[in-house]
């Protein structure tokens, strides 16, 4: 009875995590973080489905996959680390440097599959005994690789937790709700990873399976949490960037930091869509005076406040015309940050040389 419940629970959790992984590719404006989290949940899904495959007997249709869950575990550490890195406001890593962290995954995967194909001793043992779970202690080399995979995960988890903790120490209490949630969650993941390392070192299958179950439940919880709070990720990123910006400004005005924060407010937060946006209001967001903001814009970007805001509003209106042909000109104007159709028409004509209506007609052609 219990075995049957565990088998169906493993399958259900594995499929849920796999679905969450696939869903990341359905988002219209996919970013690095979507691909990263897709990889992360695929790995969790693979590990738990591998446990299910032993109970269901599916593994005996593809015996050369035995122990490949160990190789997949090598990917979890880097995927978690880079996901947290993006959440706390760090830049997207260069693709080549990012992929270097997954060389152990590919190497160990090839070694395990080739070994299973060449030496069938282990596969024969599994066919004869039909264990309910993979046995990592049958061969010393497998046990060593299993231990190394857990150490490899921890080598990424610990810096990830420390980075969040350091960032929290630089911020204000009222601004850190999302980041606190990340810290608590990652601390739990770190604790479970330590249990997995202990299980690998001691050869305790019970502790290893229990740790995997708990990690899977933690991943499923995050899946449910993400659907209930879809704004969580963006709020966490915004908190982190605000804290970093405040820390930078403590040492005096840094024009590069101001412009970087300005770009974030415009491109990510779309602050230009507020038709009441003024120079004093924007400068308050940037923690500088209106005069200082004007000076930085004039000297670094060769543009004034009004022209800057209008440029973003025009780009947004053009995007909306292309993506929402059913909307009226007035609806697009208001959604882009203009407070009237007349002001929108005037600025649009000046920027593009066409009226909004004429521009929309040109898109149809």
Secondary structure, DSSP 8 states (H G I E B T S, - for coil): -HHHHHHHHHHHHHHHHHHHHHHTTS-TT--HHHHHHHHHHHHHHHHHHHHHHHHHSGGGGSGGGTTHHHHHHHHHHHHHHHHHHHHTT-----HHHHHHTTHHHHHHHHHHHHHHHH--HHHHHHHHH--SS--TTSSHHHHHHHHHHHHHHHHHHHHHHHHHHHHHHHS-GGG-HHHHHHHHHHHHHHHHHHHHHHHHHHT-HHHHHHHHHHHHHHHHHHHHHHHHTTTHHHHHHHHHHHHHHHHHHTTS--HHHHHHHHHHHHHTS-GGG-TT--HHHHHHHTTS-HHHHHHHIIIIIS--HHHHHHHHHHHHHHHHHHH-TTS-HHHHHHHHT-S-HHHHHHHHHHHHSS-HHHHHHHHH-
